[in-house]
């Protein structure tokens, strides 16, 4: 294994700001990012990556390979919650199993943003349709998770309303913004896009660092509540994403030879949602415990992916 790639990722300023946030919590510092500012930055990141993806997509030709990649990604977002649900049922109740499975079948937009930055560090570009794939992978896992809860819930208190679930999945703020920005970027000419380039490109890295600082603070605060569940959530949050990422990095080679696309597909399948899925579960499955699936995705899987996962998935797509 090329440990230089891992070392390079571990010394990335954005990652170090994430670690700083965790350290601040354990030092009992009063360091924090105001909630309104944090929300603005997260919206900015989604807008910027969506708009740039739309610009890239406008230069692409939608081929059979692109559609095969989309189908592969959708299949992944369905299969991951299916198999993880039954693993989780050995230790957790049906509500928590469905919620965690949905989180790990869905994707993390912030992990995607960090992966794009990592990709650029390897002198590779993001193909625009990968932004569309990211947005499309959000909803299927939520629907599958809720279907599984409905099927295996022995009580009569949970009723699955398919239209409500699907509508909520696609109208969730993060999903709507990324899709909308992608569409706007696709329609905008290069001259029009150049007018807002300082906002969409030049300040991107700085905002990403501040956002990861905020994520570090949030993760540090939620780690304590997770420890009460024992070692199982920790082991699951580390091993399952790596398994998903490595498997996707390998099997994606049967659908495309593009290293950038295979890497992004691997990262998406390895990531876990801590925005869209918690929002959906809060509305649809109030019995699911957010003190479990939220810190698993945010405080365990997210840092594992951005430290060890990214260079590992990149190595797999290079050598296989």
C-alpha positions in Angstrom: 0.0 0.0 0.0 1.2 3.5 -0.8 1.3 5.0 2.7 2.3 8.4 1.2 -1.3 8.9 0.1 -2.6 8.2 3.6 0.0 10.5 5.1 -0.9 13.2 2.6 -4.6 12.9 3.5 -3.9 12.9 7.3 -2.1 16.2 7.0 -4.8 17.9 4.9 -5.8 21.2 6.5 -9.5 20.5 6.2 -9.1 17.2 8.1 -6.9 18.8 10.7 -9.6 21.4 11.3 -12.1 18.5 11.9 -9.7 17.0 14.5 -9.3 20.5 16.1 -13.1 20.5 16.6 -13.0 17.2 18.5 -10.0 18.3 20.6 -11.9 21.6 21.4 -14.8 19.5 22.9 -12.6 17.4 25.1 -10.7 20.5 26.3 -14.1 21.9 27.2 -13.4 25.0 25.0 -16.1 27.5 24.2 -15.2 27.3 20.5 -18.2 26.9 18.3 -19.6 27.9 15.0 -22.9 29.8 15.3 -25.8 27.6 14.1 -26.9 30.1 11.4 -23.4 30.3 10.0 -23.0 26.5 10.0 -26.3 26.1 8.1 -25.2 28.8 5.6 -21.8 27.1 5.0 -23.4 23.7 4.5 -25.9 25.2 2.0 -23.0 26.9 0.2 -21.0 23.7 -0.1 -24.0 21.9 -1.7 -24.6 24.8 -4.0 -21.0 25.1 -5.1 -20.5 21.4 -5.8 -23.9 21.1 -7.5 -23.2 24.2 -9.8 -19.7 23.0 -10.8 -21.1 19.5 -11.4 -23.8 21.0 -13.7 -21.1 22.9 -15.6 -19.1 19.7 -16.1 -22.2 17.8 -17.1 -23.1 20.3 -19.8 -19.8 19.4 -21.5 -20.5 15.6 -21.3 -22.3 13.3 -23.7 -24.8 11.1 -22.0 -23.7 7.7 -23.2 -24.7 4.1 -22.4 -21.8 3.9 -19.9 -23.1 6.9 -18.0 -26.5 5.2 -17.7 -24.9 2.0 -16.6 -23.0 3.9 -13.8 -26.3 5.4 -12.7 -28.0 2.0 -12.5 -25.0 0.6 -10.7 -25.1 3.4 -8.1 -28.9 3.0 -7.6 -28.4 -0.8 -7.1 -25.8 -0.1 -4.5 -28.1 2.3 -2.6 -30.7 -0.5 -2.5 -28.5 -3.5 -1.7 -26.5 -1.8 1.2 -29.6 -1.1 3.4 -31.0 -4.6 2.6 -28.0 -6.6 3.8 -27.0 -4.3 6.7 -30.6 -4.4 8.1 -30.3 -8.1 8.8 -26.9 -7.7 10.3 -28.1 -5.0 12.6 -31.2 -7.0 13.6 -28.9 -9.3 15.6 -28.2 -6.5 18.0 -30.8 -3.8 17.6 -34.5 -3.4 17.5 -36.4 -3.1 14.2 -36.7 0.7 14.3 -33.0 1.4 15.0 -32.0 -1.3 12.5 -34.0 0.3 9.7 -32.7 3.8 10.5 -29.1 2.8 10.6 -29.4 0.7 7.5 -31.0 3.6 5.7 -28.2 5.9 6.8 -25.5 3.6 5.5 -27.4 2.9 2.3 -27.7 6.6 1.7 -24.9 9.1 1.2 -23.0 11.9 2.8 -22.9 15.1 0.7 -20.0 16.4 2.8 -18.0 13.3 2.4 -18.6 13.7 -1.3 -17.3 17.2 -1.2 -14.1 16.1 0.6 -13.7 13.3 -1.9 -13.9 15.8 -4.8 -11.2 17.9 -3.2 -9.1 14.7 -2.8 -9.7 13.9 -6.4 -8.4 17.3 -7.5 -5.3 16.7 -5.4 -4.6 13.7 -7.6 -4.9 16.0 -10.7 -8.2 14.3 -11.7 -11.5 16.0 -12.4 -15.0 15.2 -11.3 -17.3 14.2 -14.1 -20.5 16.2 -13.8 -23.0 13.3 -13.9 -21.5 12.0 -10.6 -23.2 14.9 -8.9 -26.5 13.7 -10.3 -25.7 10.2 -9.1 -25.0 11.5 -5.6 -28.4 13.2 -5.5 -30.2 10.1 -6.9 -28.6 7.8 -4.3 -30.1 9.7 -1.3 -33.7 8.6 -1.6 -33.7 4.9 -2.5 -32.0 3.9 0.8 -34.5 5.8 2.9 -37.4 4.1 1.1 -35.9 0.7 1.5 -35.2 1.3 5.2 -38.8 2.3 5.9 -40.1 -0.6 3.9 -38.1 -3.0 6.0 -39.3 -1.4 9.2 -42.9 -1.7 8.0 -42.4 -5.4 7.1 -40.7 -6.6 10.3 -42.5 -4.3 12.8 -44.8 -6.7 14.8 -46.7 -3.8 16.3 -49.5 -1.9 14.5 -48.2 1.6 15.4 -46.1 2.1 12.3 -47.9 2.7 9.0 -45.8 3.2 5.8 -47.1 6.1 3.7 -45.1 5.6 0.5 -46.1 9.0 -1.1 -45.0 10.9 2.0 -41.7 9.0 2.2 -40.8 9.5 -1.5 -41.9 13.2 -1.4 -39.8 13.9 1.7 -36.8 12.1 0.2 -36.7 14.3 -2.9 -37.9 17.6 -1.2 -35.3 17.4 1.6 -33.4 20.7 1.5 -30.0 19.2 0.8 -31.3 17.0 -2.0 -33.3 19.8 -3.6 -30.4 22.2 -3.4 -27.9 19.8 -5.0 -30.3 18.9 -7.8 -31.4 22.5 -8.4 -27.8 23.7 -8.4 -26.9 20.9 -10.8 -29.7 22.0 -13.2 -28.8 25.7 -13.0 -25.1 24.9 -13.6 -26.1 22.8 -16.6 -28.1 25.6 -18.1 -25.6 28.4 -17.4 -23.0 29.3 -20.1 -19.3 29.3 -19.4 -19.3 33.2 -19.5 -22.2 33.3 -17.0 -20.5 30.8 -14.7 -17.3 32.8 -14.8 -19.1 35.7 -13.2 -19.6 33.8 -10.0 -16.4 31.7 -10.1 -14.9 33.6 -7.1 -17.9 32.4 -5.0 -18.2 28.9 -6.4 -14.5 28.0 -6.6 -12.0 30.4 -5.1 -13.3 30.4 -1.5 -14.5 26.8 -1.5 -11.5 25.3 0.4 -11.8 27.9 3.2 -15.5 27.3 3.8 -14.9 23.5 3.7 -12.3 23.8 6.4 -14.6 25.9 8.6 -17.5 23.4 8.0 -15.3 20.5 9.0 -14.3 22.3 12.2 -18.0 22.6 13.0 -18.5 18.9 12.2 -15.6 18.0 14.5 -17.3 19.9 17.4 -20.6 18.2 16.7 -19.0 14.8 16.5 -17.1 15.3 19.7 -20.3 16.1 21.6 -22.1 13.1 20.3 -19.4 10.5 20.9 -20.2 10.2 24.6 -23.8 9.1 24.1 -22.7 6.4 21.6 -20.5 4.6 24.1 -23.5 3.4 26.0 -24.2 0.9 23.2 -21.0 -1.0 23.6 -18.5 -2.0 20.9 -21.0 -3.1 18.2 -21.8 0.4 16.8 -18.1 1.3 16.7 -17.2 -1.9 14.8 -20.1 -1.5 12.4 -19.3 2.1 11.7 -15.7 1.3 10.8 -15.9 -2.1 9.1 -19.1 -1.9 7.0 -18.3 1.4 5.2 -14.8 0.1 4.3 -16.3 -3.1 3.1 -18.9 -1.2 1.0 -16.2 1.2 -0.4 -13.7 -1.5 -1.3 -16.3 -3.8 -2.9 -17.7 -0.9 -4.9 -14.3 0.2 -6.0 -13.6 -3.3 -7.3 -17.0 -4.2 -8.9 -17.4 -0.7 -10.5 -14.5 -1.7 -12.8 -17.0 -4.0 -14.6 -19.1 -0.9 -15.5 -16.5 1.8 -16.2 -12.8 2.2 -16.6 -12.8 5.8 -15.4 -10.8 6.1 -12.2 -12.5 9.3 -11.1 -16.0 7.8 -11.5 -15.0 4.5 -9.7 -13.5 6.4 -6.8 -16.5 8.6 -6.3 -18.9 5.6 -6.6 -16.8 3.9 -3.9 -16.9 6.9 -1.6 -20.6 7.3 -2.0 -21.3 3.7 -1.1 -19.0 3.9 1.9 -20.5 7.1 3.3 -23.4 7.4 5.6 -26.1 10.1 5.7 -26.4 12.3 8.8 -28.6 15.0 7.2 -31.3 13.6 5.0 -31.9 10.2 6.7 -32.2 11.7 10.3 -34.6 14.2 9.0 -36.7 11.5 7.3 -36.6 9.2 10.3 -37.6 12.0 12.7 -40.8 12.4 10.6 -41.6 8.8 9.7 -40.1 6.7 12.5 -40.0 8.6 15.8 -39.2 5.4 17.6 -35.8 5.2 16.0 -33.1 6.6 18.3 -31.1 9.4 16.7 -28.6 9.1 19.5 -27.5 5.9 17.8 -27.5 6.3 14.0 -26.5 10.0 14.0 -23.2 9.7 15.9 -22.5 6.4 14.1 -22.6 8.2 10.7 -21.1 11.5 11.9 -18.6 10.7 14.6 -17.4 7.3 13.4 -17.9 6.7 9.7 -17.3 10.2 8.5 -13.8 10.6 10.0 -12.9 7.0 9.1 -13.7 7.7 5.5 -11.9 11.0 5.2 -8.7 9.7 6.9 -8.3 6.0 5.8 -11.1 5.5 3.4 -10.3 7.9 0.6 -6.7 6.8 0.0 -7.7 3.1 0.4 -10.6 3.4 -2.2 -8.3 5.3 -4.6 -5.6 2.6 -4.3 -8.2 -0.1 -5.1 -9.5 1.6 -8.3 -5.9 2.2 -9.4 -4.7 -1.4 -9.0 -7.9 -3.3 -9.9 
